[in-house]
Structures are given as structure tokens and as C-alpha cells.
């Protein structure tokens, strides 16, 4: 068990909806909070931030009790940075004024990310003199995130903080933000509906469904267990950028003693460690080194398990690639024709993957 944890045990009921459960969350790295709309994710963030009163909750931050049946520490004394989906900027202040407000209230004598670093990370320099009422949704969210970071928080709570930010900027921002939080040892809880976003950003995942807080899982375990949840299952592979082919516009990635080639990451330096989010439907299987295929990425693997998907023609094949997990979704007919069985050596044919830099 980690030295410092956020311990929660709560029952919160509002207007016919109840959020219940308990969790012990490490106060290190990033915890993704994942679940369908209406599951209770935002309610959890509000309770942790001290914005919900009159709740039956026990919340302990390391050795400090924030809330129990006898007390409730006010929000401003918890030293939490919060960034909500709807931004909640002060309309009477400029962008710079909103940042100044947070900086003036930051705890003194504690090192946090410098203002210029945050402005650069979030590309806020062109916005500083702007009236917040004239900003786009994505611009407002970046300012709100900057304000939360400048408050020098002990804990960062992020509730869909970049949902309105364009996909290109979001893909570049998330790994850079992750690296910044790691540099200053700021733990975070990050609510998202996006599996790709959770994979890119989180170390572990806390599931919430229908008002019930679930188990805490490492992100690499969680992403392989999504079958039957309405979310596509997949896996996370770690690799290193080995080379770039400018003529073919491909990035070559060293992974498990082999090299695969994928489009993307054209600005990442050679040697950068990355995560590949590979959907199960983007993995095919072969029992030999098949030639004459357009799928170029072929990795030798050990078949670990075959899991039928009840009510469908498919099964999920769990694979081991030198200690890393991969999942392939194929038809049961194909599995039977190939006579697949646990312990068998096969080749995983990877058609596509989402690429994200991993600062670990």
C-alpha cells in the first residue's frame, strides 16, 4: 500500500440519485475516473472538492481528515485545484486576471509549476488580455485548467477539462500535462468518457457505474476488461520510437524485440517512450509468417486465453508478447478453423493503434 492515500467512504443522495462506495486511491500519479453519463463521476469530484454539504461521507487525505460525521473542511482549506467541463471563469476578469486570482491564493513556500510554464503548456499567451466572455469553449477550458494549476494544489481534480479543446491540441496537451504533474508530484483525478484519453493520461482507473464506486485497476489491466461494458476492449503496449521514414511518413517503433511501423508522432524525438492503445478489433491472428498481406505489423505472441463473447459470433483472444498484453477479437469460426488453443504460438497482426507519448 502506498504511503499516502486518499481514502473515501460515502453515500451521497440528491434528487433520487445516490452515489455510494469506498476507495483507497494512491496520492501519486493520475487516477482516471471512468463511467457512463449520469454514473456519478461529477458528484464524486464535487464531494472531494468540498462543494457538497450535508453528505454522509468520510474523506481522509493522507493523515488529514477532510470530512466525517463530525466535521467538514471548507473547500478553500483543502488546497485542491478543480477544473470543470464548464470552466466557471470569473466573467469580470480578463484571462490574466483569472490566472492572477489563482496565483495570489496559492500556498506560499511550496514549489509548483511556474506561471510561464503553464502559459506555454496551455498556449495562453495570445489570450492573456482577452475578456473571458469572448473566448471559445476550448479556450475557456484551457484558461480554467491554467487557473487550477496556478493555485499550487495538493490534489488536482479534472472533470472533462478538455472536452471542448480540438483533438490535435488535446492529443499534444495530455502527455505534456502528465509530465508536468509528475515533475511537481501533483496527484490528480481525471474524469473522462474517452478510453484513448484515459490510456494516454492515467496510471490507474476507478470505475463508477449507476451510482456505485467500483474497483481500482492499473490502466493496462482495465483496458483489457472492457468486453460487455459497451466500450471496445483493447490493450496498452509500451514501445520506443526507433526511427522515422519521411518518405513513407511512418514512425518505426521498437516493441518486444521487434519493430512495427505506424503513421503519426512525426514530431516526437527518437528514443521517446510511447504507449500504443490497440483495439481488439484491430488485431488479426495468423498461425504462421503469412506473406501477401497488406498488414505489415506482425508480432510473435503466446496465446493465453480464449473468451467467448456470449450472444455474438466473436471471441476475444488474450495474448502475451514478451510480458505485454494484447487482445484480438475474431469470430469463433476463425478460432475453430485455426484450431486455436492456450499455449499456442501465433502471430498478432496489428492493423492500427492510437499513439500517445508516455513520459514514464
VOKOLVO-23268 format. One record per residue: residue number from 0; x, y, z of N, C-alpha, C in turn. Coordinates in steps of 0.02 Angstrom, whole numbers, plus 50000, padded with zeros to 5 digits. Layout:
BEGIN
NODE;NUM;X;Y;Z;X;Y;Z;X;Y;Z
...
REM end
This chain:
BEGIN
NODE;0;50042;49940;50000;50000;50000;50000;50044;50063;50000
NODE;1;50027;50113;49959;50068;50174;49957;50067;50211;50023
NODE;2;50119;50251;50035;50125;50288;50098;50068;50338;50107
NODE;3;50049;50372;50053;49996;50423;50057;49937;50402;50013
NODE;4;49878;50407;50042;49818;50388;50004;49762;50437;50017
NODE;5;49715;50438;49971;49651;50473;49979;49599;50419;49993
NODE;6;49573;50418;50055;49526;50367;50075;49455;50396;50075
NODE;7;49410;50364;50038;49342;50389;50034;49292;50333;50049
NODE;8;49239;50352;50085;49184;50307;50100;49123;50351;50104
NODE;9;49078;50344;50056;49025;50394;50053;48958;50365;50030
NODE;10;48906;50402;50049;48839;50392;50024;48809;50461;50015
NODE;11;48801;50481;49952;48776;50547;49936;48712;50538;49896
NODE;12;48657;50568;49919;48593;50562;49885;48567;50632;49869
NODE;13;48549;50642;49806;48521;50706;49784;48467;50692;49732
NODE;14;48405;50714;49747;48352;50709;49697;48339;50640;49670
NODE;15;48342;50590;49712;48329;50522;49690;48389;50484;49666
NODE;16;48447;50518;49659;48509;50484;49638;48555;50477;49698
NODE;17;48585;50418;49705;48633;50406;49759;48700;50382;49731
NODE;18;48754;50408;49758;48821;50384;49743;48849;50353;49807
NODE;19;48868;50289;49803;48893;50255;49862;48956;50215;49845
NODE;20;48995;50201;49896;49054;50158;49887;49113;50185;49925
NODE;21;49166;50146;49921;49228;50167;49953;49287;50150;49907
NODE;22;49342;50186;49918;49402;50176;49878;49462;50202;49917
NODE;23;49519;50172;49905;49583;50196;49930;49626;50212;49870
NODE;24;49639;50276;49859;49671;50300;49798;49741;50325;49815
NODE;25;49792;50300;49782;49860;50324;49795;49866;50399;49779
NODE;26;49901;50435;49822;49914;50506;49809;49979;50513;49771
NODE;27;49980;50481;49714;50037;50486;49668;50010;50470;49599
NODE;28;50037;50503;49549;50015;50489;49481;49944;50513;49468
NODE;29;49913;50482;49418;49847;50505;49394;49798;50447;49396
NODE;30;49741;50459;49427;49687;50411;49430;49631;50432;49382
NODE;31;49618;50391;49332;49562;50404;49287;49497;50383;49321
NODE;32;49445;50423;49311;49378;50407;49336;49334;50397;49275
NODE;33;49309;50336;49267;49276;50318;49204;49208;50287;49217
NODE;34;49159;50305;49176;49093;50276;49181;49045;50312;49134
NODE;35;48986;50285;49124;48937;50316;49079;48910;50382;49106
NODE;36;48877;50420;49063;48846;50483;49085;48794;50468;49140
NODE;37;48794;50509;49191;48747;50500;49246;48768;50450;49297
NODE;38;48829;50423;49292;48851;50371;49338;48868;50399;49407
NODE;39;48888;50463;49409;48906;50494;49474;48976;50521;49476
NODE;40;49009;50526;49418;49079;50549;49416;49086;50621;49441
NODE;41;49045;50665;49415;49048;50735;49436;49029;50743;49510
NODE;42;48981;50704;49533;48963;50706;49604;49023;50688;49647
NODE;43;49061;50637;49627;49121;50619;49665;49170;50678;49668
NODE;44;49182;50710;49611;49228;50767;49609;49204;50823;49655
NODE;45;49140;50838;49654;49112;50891;49696;49118;50875;49770
NODE;46;49107;50812;49788;49114;50793;49859;49186;50800;49881
NODE;47;49233;50776;49840;49304;50781;49858;49326;50854;49863
NODE;48;49298;50897;49821;49316;50968;49822;49285;51006;49880
NODE;49;49239;50974;49916;49206;51008;49972;49148;51052;49950
NODE;50;49120;51038;49891;49066;51079;49864;48997;51050;49877
NODE;51;48994;50991;49908;48930;50961;49927;48926;50958;50003
NODE;52;48876;50990;50031;48867;50989;50104;48811;50942;50123
NODE;53;48810;50923;50186;48757;50880;50211;48759;50809;50184
NODE;54;48818;50785;50169;48825;50718;50141;48853;50670;50194
NODE;55;48836;50606;50187;48865;50554;50229;48929;50531;50196
NODE;56;48984;50561;50215;49047;50546;50183;49104;50548;50233
NODE;57;49150;50501;50223;49213;50502;50260;49269;50510;50208
NODE;58;49306;50564;50214;49359;50579;50167;49422;50595;50206
NODE;59;49475;50559;50191;49538;50569;50226;49593;50578;50174
NODE;60;49628;50634;50178;49684;50649;50134;49749;50639;50173
NODE;61;49783;50584;50158;49843;50565;50196;49824;50559;50270
NODE;62;49853;50599;50313;49837;50595;50385;49784;50646;50405
NODE;63;49758;50683;50358;49712;50739;50373;49640;50720;50356
NODE;64;49597;50726;50405;49526;50711;50394;49491;50773;50364
NODE;65;49466;50765;50304;49431;50819;50271;49357;50819;50289
NODE;66;49331;50759;50300;49259;50756;50311;49241;50691;50347
NODE;67;49196;50696;50395;49164;50638;50427;49099;50662;50457
NODE;68;49069;50621;50501;49004;50640;50529;49008;50700;50575
NODE;69;49069;50719;50595;49076;50773;50644;49103;50838;50613
NODE;70;49132;50834;50554;49165;50894;50527;49165;50893;50451
NODE;71;49173;50952;50422;49183;50959;50351;49230;51017;50339
NODE;72;49290;51001;50315;49339;51053;50300;49314;51093;50240
NODE;73;49312;51160;50244;49288;51201;50188;49331;51190;50126
NODE;74;49301;51202;50069;49335;51190;50005;49402;51228;50001
NODE;75;49403;51291;50023;49463;51332;50014;49521;51309;50058
NODE;76;49506;51268;50110;49559;51244;50154;49586;51176;50133
NODE;77;49555;51146;50083;49579;51080;50060;49638;51087;50011
NODE;78;49648;51146;49986;49702;51158;49936;49697;51111;49877
NODE;79;49639;51111;49846;49625;51071;49787;49618;51117;49727
NODE;80;49647;51097;49672;49635;51132;49609;49582;51094;49571
NODE;81;49530;51130;49548;49474;51098;49513;49464;51130;49445
NODE;82;49456;51088;49394;49441;51113;49327;49381;51073;49301
NODE;83;49324;51108;49295;49263;51076;49271;49255;51084;49196
NODE;84;49210;51043;49168;49196;51046;49097;49170;51115;49076
NODE;85;49131;51148;49120;49101;51212;49101;49144;51272;49121
NODE;86;49205;51261;49140;49259;51310;49152;49249;51355;49213
NODE;87;49191;51387;49221;49175;51428;49280;49226;51483;49293
NODE;88;49243;51519;49241;49289;51576;49247;49252;51636;49277
NODE;89;49291;51682;49305;49263;51744;49330;49250;51791;49271
NODE;90;49188;51807;49255;49173;51846;49195;49197;51918;49198
NODE;91;49206;51944;49259;49226;52014;49266;49302;52023;49261
NODE;92;49339;51968;49254;49412;51971;49249;49435;51947;49180
NODE;93;49490;51975;49158;49521;51951;49096;49552;51883;49107
NODE;94;49580;51854;49054;49616;51790;49062;49672;51798;49112
NODE;95;49712;51850;49104;49767;51862;49151;49741;51873;49221
NODE;96;49684;51907;49227;49655;51919;49293;49634;51854;49327
NODE;97;49606;51808;49289;49587;51743;49316;49648;51705;49340
NODE;98;49702;51708;49302;49764;51674;49323;49794;51708;49384
NODE;99;49792;51775;49385;49818;51812;49443;49781;51793;49507
NODE;100;49715;51786;49501;49674;51769;49559;49697;51704;49590
NODE;101;49708;51653;49548;49731;51588;49574;49800;51593;49603
NODE;102;49844;51631;49571;49913;51635;49594;49918;51671;49661
NODE;103;49876;51721;49672;49877;51757;49736;49854;51712;49794
NODE;104;49814;51663;49778;49788;51619;49831;49826;51553;49837
NODE;105;49880;51546;49799;49920;51485;49804;49958;51484;49870
NODE;106;49969;51425;49896;50006;51417;49959;50078;51442;49950
NODE;107;50101;51483;49997;50168;51510;49993;50219;51458;50016
NODE;108;50280;51463;49988;50335;51421;50010;50334;51350;49983
NODE;109;50288;51335;49937;50284;51268;49908;50294;51274;49833
NODE;110;50342;51236;49807;50358;51241;49736;50303;51211;49693
NODE;111;50281;51248;49644;50232;51223;49597;50252;51243;49527
NODE;112;50216;51222;49476;50233;51239;49407;50235;51315;49398
NODE;113;50288;51342;49369;50293;51415;49359;50239;51440;49311
NODE;114;50220;51502;49321;50168;51533;49280;50186;51530;49205
NODE;115;50249;51545;49188;50267;51546;49117;50264;51477;49086
NODE;116;50278;51426;49127;50274;51357;49101;50202;51339;49087
NODE;117;50157;51357;49133;50086;51342;49124;50058;51379;49064
NODE;118;50076;51442;49056;50052;51481;48999;50077;51451;48934
NODE;119;50140;51430;48933;50166;51398;48873;50133;51331;48858
NODE;120;50125;51290;48909;50094;51224;48901;50024;51230;48871
NODE;121;49985;51278;48896;49915;51284;48876;49905;51334;48820
NODE;122;49960;51362;48794;49958;51410;48738;49910;51469;48754
NODE;123;49922;51499;48813;49878;51552;48836;49905;51622;48821
NODE;124;49967;51628;48799;49996;51695;48789;49954;51740;48745
NODE;125;49927;51716;48688;49886;51760;48646;49819;51780;48678
NODE;126;49800;51748;48732;49734;51759;48762;49736;51803;48824
NODE;127;49795;51819;48850;49801;51848;48917;49760;51912;48926
NODE;128;49756;51954;48876;49720;52017;48883;49647;52012;48862
NODE;129;49626;51953;48842;49558;51944;48818;49507;51942;48875
NODE;130;49446;51965;48858;49389;51958;48903;49366;51885;48900
NODE;131;49357;51853;48957;49339;51782;48957;49272;51769;48924
NODE;132;49229;51819;48922;49163;51809;48893;49166;51801;48817
NODE;133;49222;51821;48786;49228;51814;48714;49268;51754;48692
NODE;134;49286;51711;48739;49326;51652;48721;49283;51595;48695
NODE;135;49313;51552;48655;49279;51491;48634;49277;51442;48692
NODE;136;49239;51389;48684;49234;51339;48737;49301;51308;48754
NODE;137;49340;51291;48701;49405;51261;48712;49454;51309;48745
NODE;138;49451;51373;48725;49494;51423;48756;49477;51432;48830
NODE;139;49413;51434;48845;49392;51441;48915;49417;51382;48957
NODE;140;49413;51322;48930;49437;51264;48967;49512;51266;48979
NODE;141;49550;51290;48931;49623;51295;48942;49639;51346;48996
NODE;142;49602;51402;48997;49612;51452;49049;49594;51423;49117
NODE;143;49539;51387;49121;49517;51358;49185;49569;51308;49210
NODE;144;49597;51269;49166;49649;51221;49186;49711;51258;49210
NODE;145;49729;51313;49175;49786;51353;49197;49774;51382;49266
NODE;146;49714;51405;49279;49697;51433;49345;49703;51380;49399
NODE;147;49680;51319;49384;49684;51265;49433;49757;51248;49448
NODE;148;49799;51246;49397;49870;51230;49407;49906;51285;49446
NODE;149;49888;51347;49433;49922;51403;49467;49902;51409;49541
NODE;150;49850;51374;49561;49831;51376;49632;49877;51334;49675
NODE;151;49926;51300;49642;49976;51260;49678;49941;51207;49722
NODE;152;49901;51164;49691;49859;51118;49731;49897;51058;49758
NODE;153;49871;51031;49812;49895;50966;49838;49864;50909;49798
NODE;154;49806;50923;49769;49769;50873;49730;49733;50910;49673
NODE;155;49737;50883;49613;49705;50913;49555;49645;50870;49535
NODE;156;49586;50901;49531;49525;50867;49511;49504;50893;49443
NODE;157;49502;50849;49393;49489;50868;49324;49426;50832;49300
NODE;158;49373;50871;49287;49309;50842;49265;49298;50860;49191
NODE;159;49317;50814;49147;49313;50827;49075;49342;50896;49058
NODE;160;49404;50910;49079;49429;50979;49074;49447;51001;49003
NODE;161;49452;50954;48956;49473;50971;48888;49423;50947;48836
NODE;162;49361;50936;48856;49311;50908;48810;49297;50953;48750
NODE;163;49306;51019;48759;49292;51066;48704;49355;51086;48666
NODE;164;49413;51060;48687;49476;51076;48653;49483;51032;48591
NODE;165;49508;51061;48536;49513;51022;48474;49558;50962;48484
NODE;166;49545;50910;48444;49578;50845;48453;49653;50850;48446
NODE;167;49679;50889;48399;49751;50894;48389;49784;50924;48450
NODE;168;49758;50979;48475;49788;51011;48534;49780;50967;48596
NODE;169;49724;50933;48602;49714;50890;48661;49763;50832;48661
NODE;170;49775;50802;48602;49821;50746;48598;49892;50767;48617
NODE;171;49912;50828;48600;49978;50852;48618;49981;50874;48691
NODE;172;49926;50901;48717;49925;50930;48784;49925;50877;48839
NODE;173;49888;50823;48831;49881;50774;48885;49947;50744;48907
NODE;174;49989;50717;48862;50052;50690;48886;50098;50743;48916
NODE;175;50096;50804;48889;50137;50858;48917;50113;50877;48987
NODE;176;50047;50879;48997;50020;50893;49063;50038;50837;49111
NODE;177;50035;50776;49088;50053;50719;49130;50126;50726;49154
NODE;178;50170;50744;49109;50240;50752;49127;50249;50809;49177
NODE;179;50212;50864;49169;50217;50921;49215;50194;50900;49285
NODE;180;50139;50865;49290;50114;50844;49355;50163;50796;49389
NODE;181;50194;50753;49349;50243;50707;49378;50304;50745;49404
NODE;182;50325;50797;49368;50384;50836;49388;50374;50869;49455
NODE;183;50312;50890;49470;50298;50925;49532;50260;50882;49582
NODE;184;50255;50817;49568;50223;50768;49613;50153;50790;49634
NODE;185;50113;50813;49585;50044;50832;49598;49998;50774;49577
NODE;186;49966;50741;49625;49919;50687;49606;49856;50717;49576
NODE;187;49822;50678;49534;49762;50704;49501;49710;50648;49494
NODE;188;49647;50669;49496;49591;50627;49475;49564;50657;49411
NODE;189;49555;50616;49360;49537;50641;49294;49476;50604;49268
NODE;190;49419;50640;49262;49357;50612;49236;49358;50617;49160
NODE;191;49342;50561;49127;49338;50562;49054;49292;50507;49029
NODE;192;49260;50520;48971;49221;50469;48936;49263;50434;48883
NODE;193;49323;50457;48872;49364;50433;48816;49414;50381;48840
NODE;194;49410;50320;48812;49459;50268;48829;49529;50290;48808
NODE;195;49535;50318;48747;49600;50341;48723;49630;50392;48772
NODE;196;49588;50437;48797;49613;50489;48843;49636;50459;48909
NODE;197;49597;50411;48934;49617;50377;48996;49683;50340;48986
NODE;198;49689;50304;48931;49751;50267;48916;49811;50313;48912
NODE;199;49802;50371;48880;49857;50418;48872;49878;50449;48938
NODE;200;49830;50461;48983;49842;50505;49039;49849;50470;49106
NODE;201;49812;50415;49116;49805;50387;49183;49853;50330;49198
NODE;202;49868;50322;49262;49906;50264;49287;49860;50208;49308
NODE;203;49801;50226;49332;49753;50178;49358;49683;50206;49344
NODE;204;49633;50163;49350;49565;50184;49334;49517;50163;49390
NODE;205;49475;50211;49411;49421;50198;49459;49356;50199;49420
NODE;206;49321;50143;49418;49259;50139;49382;49200;50161;49425
NODE;207;49152;50195;49394;49089;50213;49427;49032;50196;49380
NODE;208;48982;50161;49405;48926;50141;49363;48862;50142;49405
NODE;209;48811;50177;49379;48745;50179;49411;48749;50197;49485
NODE;210;48792;50246;49500;48797;50271;49569;48837;50227;49616
NODE;211;48875;50181;49588;48915;50137;49630;48988;50142;49612
NODE;212;49030;50158;49662;49102;50162;49651;49130;50091;49647
NODE;213;49167;50077;49594;49193;50010;49584;49265;50002;49607
NODE;214;49298;49954;49576;49367;49939;49597;49417;49984;49562
NODE;215;49476;49986;49590;49532;50025;49562;49579;49976;49527
NODE;216;49594;49990;49463;49636;49944;49424;49692;49982;49389
NODE;217;49751;49952;49381;49802;49981;49337;49773;49989;49266
NODE;218;49791;50042;49232;49761;50056;49167;49772;50000;49117
NODE;219;49829;49966;49121;49842;49912;49074;49797;49851;49087
NODE;220;49777;49841;49149;49729;49788;49164;49659;49808;49144
NODE;221;49641;49870;49161;49573;49894;49149;49555;49892;49075
NODE;222;49600;49911;49032;49584;49917;48961;49571;49850;48929
NODE;223;49594;49796;48960;49581;49729;48933;49517;49699;48959
NODE;224;49480;49734;49003;49421;49705;49034;49357;49741;49015
NODE;225;49357;49774;48957;49300;49815;48938;49246;49777;48900
NODE;226;49258;49714;48884;49207;49674;48849;49142;49673;48890
NODE;227;49086;49684;48855;49021;49682;48889;49002;49747;48922
NODE;228;49044;49798;48919;49028;49862;48951;49002;49914;48901
NODE;229;48998;49896;48838;48979;49944;48787;49038;49983;48760
NODE;230;49098;49971;48787;49159;50004;48764;49203;49951;48733
NODE;231;49234;49969;48677;49276;49921;48642;49337;49901;48684
NODE;232;49349;49836;48691;49408;49814;48727;49471;49825;48687
NODE;233;49526;49827;48721;49590;49836;48687;49646;49822;48735
NODE;234;49704;49849;48720;49763;49839;48763;49810;49897;48755
NODE;235;49857;49902;48801;49908;49954;48800;49976;49921;48793
NODE;236;50013;49940;48741;50081;49916;48731;50129;49973;48740
NODE;237;50186;49960;48770;50239;50011;48777;50294;49997;48727
NODE;238;50317;50050;48695;50371;50044;48646;50413;50108;48646
NODE;239;50463;50109;48603;50509;50166;48597;50516;50184;48524
NODE;240;50513;50249;48510;50522;50271;48441;50594;50258;48420
NODE;241;50601;50216;48368;50667;50194;48347;50692;50231;48285
NODE;242;50646;50250;48241;50667;50283;48178;50605;50314;48145
NODE;243;50618;50355;48096;50564;50387;48058;50579;50382;47984
NODE;244;50529;50360;47947;50535;50355;47875;50497;50413;47844
NODE;245;50533;50466;47825;50500;50526;47800;50468;50514;47732
NODE;246;50498;50472;47692;50471;50459;47625;50403;50425;47630
NODE;247;50398;50375;47674;50335;50338;47682;50290;50367;47736
NODE;248;50316;50418;47772;50279;50451;47825;50256;50401;47879
NODE;249;50304;50361;47902;50291;50311;47953;50339;50320;48011
NODE;250;50315;50306;48071;50357;50305;48131;50371;50232;48148
NODE;251;50435;50216;48156;50454;50147;48172;50465;50141;48247
NODE;252;50433;50091;48277;50430;50084;48349;50460;50017;48370
NODE;253;50508;50020;48415;50537;49959;48443;50492;49933;48499
NODE;254;50472;49870;48493;50424;49842;48540;50437;49767;48547
NODE;255;50452;49746;48607;50462;49675;48623;50513;49642;48576
NODE;256;50568;49678;48563;50621;49649;48522;50607;49650;48448
NODE;257;50553;49682;48427;50534;49686;48357;50520;49759;48339
NODE;258;50508;49772;48276;50493;49840;48254;50428;49840;48215
NODE;259;50383;49887;48232;50323;49896;48194;50323;49968;48167
NODE;260;50283;49980;48117;50280;50046;48085;50208;50071;48084
NODE;261;50198;50133;48107;50131;50162;48109;50136;50236;48089
NODE;262;50083;50264;48060;50083;50335;48046;50074;50375;48111
NODE;263;50099;50436;48112;50090;50479;48170;50154;50489;48210
NODE;264;50150;50533;48260;50207;50551;48303;50266;50577;48264
NODE;265;50252;50615;48212;50307;50639;48170;50349;50692;48204
NODE;266;50326;50719;48260;50366;50771;48295;50402;50744;48356
NODE;267;50391;50680;48373;50423;50652;48432;50495;50632;48418
NODE;268;50538;50643;48467;50609;50629;48459;50622;50554;48461
NODE;269;50675;50534;48425;50697;50465;48428;50714;50448;48501
NODE;270;50692;50390;48525;50704;50370;48594;50646;50385;48640
NODE;271;50595;50421;48616;50537;50436;48657;50498;50373;48672
NODE;272;50482;50363;48736;50441;50306;48757;50367;50323;48745
NODE;273;50331;50277;48714;50261;50291;48697;50216;50235;48721
NODE;274;50152;50249;48724;50100;50199;48734;50062;50190;48669
NODE;275;50046;50129;48653;50003;50114;48596;49937;50085;48623
NODE;276;49882;50118;48608;49817;50091;48626;49792;50053;48565
NODE;277;49789;49987;48572;49771;49944;48516;49703;49913;48530
NODE;278;49653;49929;48489;49587;49900;48497;49588;49826;48476
NODE;279;49548;49785;48510;49546;49714;48495;49526;49701;48422
NODE;280;49481;49743;48396;49459;49732;48327;49512;49749;48275
NODE;281;49565;49783;48297;49620;49800;48252;49677;49750;48254
NODE;282;49665;49692;48285;49716;49640;48289;49688;49577;48256
NODE;283;49723;49551;48205;49707;49487;48175;49760;49436;48196
NODE;284;49746;49373;48184;49793;49320;48204;49811;49276;48144
NODE;285;49872;49251;48146;49896;49203;48097;49936;49150;48134
NODE;286;49937;49090;48107;49974;49036;48139;50043;49026;48108
NODE;287;50057;49065;48055;50124;49062;48026;50142;49130;47998
NODE;288;50202;49138;47971;50225;49203;47945;50195;49213;47877
NODE;289;50131;49229;47876;50093;49236;47814;50121;49293;47772
NODE;290;50131;49281;47708;50152;49332;47660;50092;49354;47618
NODE;291;50101;49407;47580;50049;49430;47534;49992;49467;47568
NODE;292;50005;49495;47628;49954;49534;47663;49974;49607;47665
NODE;293;49923;49651;47666;49937;49722;47673;49954;49742;47745
NODE;294;49936;49699;47793;49952;49712;47863;50027;49699;47874
NODE;295;50064;49752;47889;50137;49747;47893;50163;49730;47963
NODE;296;50124;49746;48014;50149;49738;48082;50130;49670;48110
NODE;297;50181;49628;48119;50169;49559;48140;50215;49544;48199
NODE;298;50185;49527;48256;50223;49513;48316;50210;49442;48340
NODE;299;50264;49404;48353;50254;49337;48381;50225;49342;48451
NODE;300;50177;49299;48467;50142;49303;48532;50125;49233;48556
NODE;301;50112;49229;48621;50087;49167;48651;50013;49176;48666
NODE;302;49972;49129;48644;49901;49132;48658;49890;49110;48731
NODE;303;49858;49154;48769;49849;49142;48841;49779;49116;48856
NODE;304;49728;49145;48824;49660;49127;48843;49613;49143;48785
NODE;305;49557;49107;48781;49504;49120;48732;49440;49132;48772
NODE;306;49410;49191;48762;49349;49209;48799;49292;49221;48751
NODE;307;49241;49178;48753;49182;49186;48711;49144;49249;48729
NODE;308;49119;49285;48679;49076;49342;48690;49004;49320;48681
NODE;309;48971;49305;48736;48904;49275;48734;48855;49316;48693
NODE;310;48816;49281;48652;48766;49315;48611;48793;49347;48549
NODE;311;48857;49337;48535;48889;49365;48475;48927;49310;48439
NODE;312;48947;49322;48376;48988;49272;48341;49062;49276;48358
NODE;313;49081;49319;48407;49151;49334;48420;49178;49301;48483
NODE;314;49244;49298;48485;49280;49281;48546;49340;49327;48551
NODE;315;49362;49338;48612;49421;49380;48625;49480;49334;48642
NODE;316;49535;49346;48609;49595;49305;48618;49646;49346;48658
NODE;317;49663;49323;48717;49713;49356;48758;49782;49331;48738
NODE;318;49828;49378;48726;49895;49362;48701;49948;49391;48747
NODE;319;50005;49358;48748;50064;49383;48784;50120;49394;48735
NODE;320;50146;49456;48735;50202;49474;48691;50260;49494;48736
NODE;321;50302;49446;48753;50359;49458;48797;50340;49498;48859
NODE;322;50286;49476;48892;50265;49507;48955;50214;49563;48947
NODE;323;50200;49584;48886;50149;49635;48874;50085;49601;48848
NODE;324;50028;49630;48867;49964;49602;48849;49937;49631;48784
NODE;325;49902;49589;48747;49867;49611;48687;49803;49570;48682
NODE;326;49751;49599;48652;49688;49564;48643;49668;49568;48570
NODE;327;49646;49511;48542;49621;49509;48474;49548;49486;48476
NODE;328;49504;49520;48440;49434;49498;48434;49424;49469;48365
NODE;329;49409;49405;48362;49398;49370;48298;49333;49329;48305
NODE;330;49309;49301;48250;49249;49259;48253;49267;49191;48283
NODE;331;49218;49161;48314;49228;49093;48339;49243;49045;48282
NODE;332;49212;49058;48224;49225;49016;48166;49299;49017;48148
NODE;333;49329;49078;48148;49400;49084;48132;49443;49048;48184
NODE;334;49424;49055;48248;49462;49022;48301;49460;48946;48293
NODE;335;49401;48920;48274;49395;48848;48265;49434;48823;48204
NODE;336;49430;48861;48149;49466;48841;48088;49541;48841;48098
NODE;337;49565;48889;48139;49637;48892;48153;49657;48845;48210
NODE;338;49608;48812;48241;49620;48766;48296;49660;48799;48352
NODE;339;49639;48860;48370;49675;48899;48420;49664;48869;48489
NODE;340;49716;48871;48530;49713;48844;48598;49765;48879;48641
NODE;341;49751;48886;48707;49801;48916;48752;49868;48879;48748
NODE;342;49921;48919;48751;49989;48892;48747;50016;48890;48676
NODE;343;49974;48907;48628;49995;48904;48558;50034;48967;48538
NODE;344;50084;48958;48496;50121;49014;48467;50085;49039;48405
NODE;345;50072;49105;48403;50037;49135;48346;50072;49200;48328
NODE;346;50047;49233;48277;50071;49299;48257;50014;49348;48261
NODE;347;50024;49403;48298;49975;49456;48304;49987;49506;48247
NODE;348;49935;49518;48208;49940;49565;48151;49904;49629;48172
NODE;349;49942;49682;48183;49914;49745;48208;49900;49791;48150
NODE;350;49835;49807;48141;49814;49849;48084;49818;49923;48101
NODE;351;49806;49941;48164;49804;50011;48183;49814;50018;48257
NODE;352;49830;50079;48280;49838;50093;48351;49835;50168;48361
NODE;353;49812;50189;48420;49817;50259;48439;49883;50269;48474
NODE;354;49922;50318;48452;49988;50329;48479;49988;50388;48526
NODE;355;50018;50380;48584;50024;50435;48632;50092;50432;48665
NODE;356;50123;50489;48675;50185;50491;48711;50174;50471;48783
NODE;357;50220;50433;48810;50217;50412;48880;50280;50437;48915
NODE;358;50272;50486;48961;50332;50515;48993;50362;50472;49046
NODE;359;50335;50414;49060;50365;50372;49112;50433;50346;49090
REM end
